[in-house]
């Protein structure tokens, strides 16, 4: 666990959170850069085809979140080794944050980030917009860690676990609606 009540390391937890956040932001930005570079491959597709594909993926994502279909999400089932954080705390925390920020090293349980990535891939948005989306992904993951650190509440995990299904379905529905309004 990144933040433990029995923390005994010579490095303060706030510093660990800052390094972790930096890693998350760098990882999200790198993933966005890769999405933007690959998005050039969708340029030959006609705009109506790209729009239809984006809306179809968003509808599939919403259907998945509402439990209407079973659709496995891509994931890397390997855990980040414990030694990463135990050997060199700062470097390991940065690496852990970076790998989590890319979204490809760990499992992302919600469909919304995948829908957003595919939408950015198909739309071929400007680089700053795509980078902002990737940075926001890393920032969202950092916000979760920061709230855990600041809350210092033993019951927080249970409360969050109860809310996650509602957040996922609401986000999926809002993403579908927003993409439909933006693209049509």
One Martini backbone bead per residue (centre of mass of N, CA, C, O) as a GRO file, in nm:
protein
  184
    1UNK     BB    1   0.098   0.036   0.021
    2UNK     BB    2   0.140   0.372  -0.011
    3UNK     BB    3  -0.054   0.433   0.250
    4UNK     BB    4   0.039   0.397   0.583
    5UNK     BB    5  -0.015   0.415   0.921
    6UNK     BB    6   0.289   0.266   0.960
    7UNK     BB    7   0.488   0.475   0.872
    8UNK     BB    8   0.875   0.446   0.841
    9UNK     BB    9   0.995   0.619   0.646
   10UNK     BB   10   1.228   0.878   0.563
   11UNK     BB   11   0.988   0.955   0.384
   12UNK     BB   12   0.742   1.147   0.321
   13UNK     BB   13   0.419   1.111   0.212
   14UNK     BB   14   0.396   1.374   0.047
   15UNK     BB   15   0.637   1.308  -0.136
   16UNK     BB   16   0.525   1.050  -0.251
   17UNK     BB   17   0.274   1.179  -0.377
   18UNK     BB   18   0.427   1.368  -0.570
   19UNK     BB   19   0.581   1.148  -0.728
   20UNK     BB   20   0.333   0.985  -0.811
   21UNK     BB   21   0.194   1.216  -0.966
   22UNK     BB   22   0.414   1.258  -1.172
   23UNK     BB   23   0.394   0.975  -1.293
   24UNK     BB   24   0.098   0.993  -1.381
   25UNK     BB   25   0.133   1.236  -1.572
   26UNK     BB   26   0.348   1.111  -1.756
   27UNK     BB   27   0.185   0.860  -1.842
   28UNK     BB   28  -0.064   1.006  -1.962
   29UNK     BB   29   0.099   1.172  -2.170
   30UNK     BB   30   0.222   0.938  -2.325
   31UNK     BB   31  -0.040   0.801  -2.413
   32UNK     BB   32  -0.146   1.047  -2.568
   33UNK     BB   33   0.082   1.059  -2.773
   34UNK     BB   34   0.027   0.783  -2.897
   35UNK     BB   35  -0.262   0.836  -2.983
   36UNK     BB   36  -0.194   1.075  -3.167
   37UNK     BB   37  -0.004   0.928  -3.360
   38UNK     BB   38  -0.222   0.705  -3.441
   39UNK     BB   39  -0.452   0.899  -3.549
   40UNK     BB   40  -0.345   0.928  -3.844
   41UNK     BB   41  -0.472   0.652  -3.946
   42UNK     BB   42  -0.781   0.780  -3.953
   43UNK     BB   43  -0.789   1.002  -4.178
   44UNK     BB   44  -0.911   0.835  -4.432
   45UNK     BB   45  -1.160   0.834  -4.289
   46UNK     BB   46  -1.466   0.912  -4.283
   47UNK     BB   47  -1.639   1.103  -4.071
   48UNK     BB   48  -1.899   0.925  -4.040
   49UNK     BB   49  -1.743   0.668  -3.958
   50UNK     BB   50  -1.610   0.779  -3.704
   51UNK     BB   51  -1.867   0.863  -3.559
   52UNK     BB   52  -1.999   0.583  -3.552
   53UNK     BB   53  -1.772   0.441  -3.396
   54UNK     BB   54  -1.777   0.613  -3.141
   55UNK     BB   55  -2.078   0.565  -3.068
   56UNK     BB   56  -2.060   0.257  -3.055
   57UNK     BB   57  -1.849   0.243  -2.828
   58UNK     BB   58  -2.012   0.408  -2.622
   59UNK     BB   59  -2.255   0.215  -2.619
   60UNK     BB   60  -2.099  -0.034  -2.529
   61UNK     BB   61  -1.995   0.088  -2.266
   62UNK     BB   62  -2.272   0.142  -2.141
   63UNK     BB   63  -2.377  -0.149  -2.157
   64UNK     BB   64  -2.159  -0.265  -1.975
   65UNK     BB   65  -2.212  -0.090  -1.716
   66UNK     BB   66  -2.529  -0.193  -1.709
   67UNK     BB   67  -2.514  -0.518  -1.780
   68UNK     BB   68  -2.601  -0.601  -2.087
   69UNK     BB   69  -2.295  -0.675  -2.131
   70UNK     BB   70  -2.012  -0.877  -2.203
   71UNK     BB   71  -1.688  -0.706  -2.175
   72UNK     BB   72  -1.370  -0.726  -2.205
   73UNK     BB   73  -1.092  -0.570  -2.090
   74UNK     BB   74  -0.801  -0.455  -2.122
   75UNK     BB   75  -0.518  -0.626  -1.963
   76UNK     BB   76  -0.270  -0.639  -1.703
   77UNK     BB   77  -0.235  -0.894  -1.462
   78UNK     BB   78   0.007  -0.772  -1.349
   79UNK     BB   79   0.197  -0.689  -1.089
   80UNK     BB   80   0.363  -0.472  -0.913
   81UNK     BB   81   0.638  -0.509  -0.766
   82UNK     BB   82   0.734  -0.467  -0.440
   83UNK     BB   83   1.037  -0.389  -0.494
   84UNK     BB   84   0.992  -0.113  -0.624
   85UNK     BB   85   0.927   0.025  -0.331
   86UNK     BB   86   1.169  -0.099  -0.147
   87UNK     BB   87   1.442  -0.010  -0.271
   88UNK     BB   88   1.340   0.273  -0.425
   89UNK     BB   89   1.111   0.487  -0.340
   90UNK     BB   90   1.112   0.718  -0.545
   91UNK     BB   91   1.157   0.556  -0.807
   92UNK     BB   92   0.927   0.350  -0.756
   93UNK     BB   93   0.697   0.559  -0.741
   94UNK     BB   94   0.737   0.673  -1.021
   95UNK     BB   95   0.699   0.407  -1.171
   96UNK     BB   96   0.421   0.337  -1.062
   97UNK     BB   97   0.283   0.595  -1.166
   98UNK     BB   98   0.353   0.564  -1.463
   99UNK     BB   99   0.217   0.287  -1.510
  100UNK     BB  100  -0.063   0.385  -1.417
  101UNK     BB  101  -0.084   0.634  -1.619
  102UNK     BB  102  -0.094   0.469  -1.888
  103UNK     BB  103  -0.306   0.210  -1.853
  104UNK     BB  104  -0.126  -0.071  -1.931
  105UNK     BB  105  -0.031  -0.215  -1.651
  106UNK     BB  106  -0.324  -0.193  -1.558
  107UNK     BB  107  -0.642  -0.207  -1.443
  108UNK     BB  108  -0.936  -0.080  -1.603
  109UNK     BB  109  -1.275  -0.096  -1.508
  110UNK     BB  110  -1.355   0.127  -1.693
  111UNK     BB  111  -1.470   0.244  -2.013
  112UNK     BB  112  -1.420   0.550  -2.053
  113UNK     BB  113  -1.111   0.558  -2.123
  114UNK     BB  114  -1.145   0.387  -2.382
  115UNK     BB  115  -1.341   0.571  -2.528
  116UNK     BB  116  -1.162   0.820  -2.531
  117UNK     BB  117  -0.920   0.700  -2.678
  118UNK     BB  118  -1.076   0.619  -2.936
  119UNK     BB  119  -1.184   0.897  -3.002
  120UNK     BB  120  -0.905   1.031  -3.034
  121UNK     BB  121  -0.809   0.840  -3.255
  122UNK     BB  122  -1.047   0.909  -3.466
  123UNK     BB  123  -1.044   1.232  -3.468
  124UNK     BB  124  -0.774   1.383  -3.463
  125UNK     BB  125  -0.672   1.578  -3.265
  126UNK     BB  126  -0.509   1.796  -3.120
  127UNK     BB  127  -0.240   1.772  -2.924
  128UNK     BB  128  -0.331   1.939  -2.671
  129UNK     BB  129  -0.598   1.787  -2.627
  130UNK     BB  130  -0.477   1.505  -2.590
  131UNK     BB  131  -0.286   1.577  -2.357
  132UNK     BB  132  -0.506   1.670  -2.164
  133UNK     BB  133  -0.645   1.396  -2.140
  134UNK     BB  134  -0.400   1.239  -2.028
  135UNK     BB  135  -0.352   1.420  -1.783
  136UNK     BB  136  -0.636   1.379  -1.662
  137UNK     BB  137  -0.601   1.082  -1.607
  138UNK     BB  138  -0.365   1.112  -1.409
  139UNK     BB  139  -0.515   1.309  -1.218
  140UNK     BB  140  -0.743   1.118  -1.137
  141UNK     BB  141  -0.553   0.913  -1.003
  142UNK     BB  142  -0.428   1.120  -0.804
  143UNK     BB  143  -0.685   1.196  -0.654
  144UNK     BB  144  -0.729   0.928  -0.518
  145UNK     BB  145  -0.464   0.930  -0.355
  146UNK     BB  146  -0.508   1.202  -0.212
  147UNK     BB  147  -0.772   1.126  -0.065
  148UNK     BB  148  -0.654   0.894   0.093
  149UNK     BB  149  -0.440   1.058   0.241
  150UNK     BB  150  -0.634   1.282   0.365
  151UNK     BB  151  -0.851   1.106   0.513
  152UNK     BB  152  -0.767   0.882   0.714
  153UNK     BB  153  -0.988   0.638   0.661
  154UNK     BB  154  -1.096   0.317   0.727
  155UNK     BB  155  -1.391   0.356   0.557
  156UNK     BB  156  -1.337   0.454   0.264
  157UNK     BB  157  -1.322   0.199   0.089
  158UNK     BB  158  -1.619   0.114   0.132
  159UNK     BB  159  -1.751   0.374   0.025
  160UNK     BB  160  -1.627   0.364  -0.258
  161UNK     BB  161  -1.728   0.080  -0.342
  162UNK     BB  162  -2.031   0.171  -0.346
  163UNK     BB  163  -1.991   0.409  -0.574
  164UNK     BB  164  -1.859   0.301  -0.834
  165UNK     BB  165  -2.097   0.190  -1.003
  166UNK     BB  166  -2.235   0.469  -1.029
  167UNK     BB  167  -2.000   0.619  -1.161
  168UNK     BB  168  -1.972   0.437  -1.412
  169UNK     BB  169  -2.260   0.472  -1.529
  170UNK     BB  170  -2.265   0.779  -1.540
  171UNK     BB  171  -2.015   0.814  -1.720
  172UNK     BB  172  -2.113   0.647  -1.961
  173UNK     BB  173  -2.368   0.812  -2.019
  174UNK     BB  174  -2.230   1.090  -2.045
  175UNK     BB  175  -2.040   1.014  -2.275
  176UNK     BB  176  -2.252   0.942  -2.483
  177UNK     BB  177  -2.401   1.212  -2.480
  178UNK     BB  178  -2.161   1.400  -2.541
  179UNK     BB  179  -2.075   1.269  -2.809
  180UNK     BB  180  -2.343   1.305  -2.953
  181UNK     BB  181  -2.352   1.616  -2.931
  182UNK     BB  182  -2.069   1.672  -3.067
  183UNK     BB  183  -2.108   1.483  -3.342
  184UNK     BB  184  -2.421   1.568  -3.443
   0.00000   0.00000   0.00000
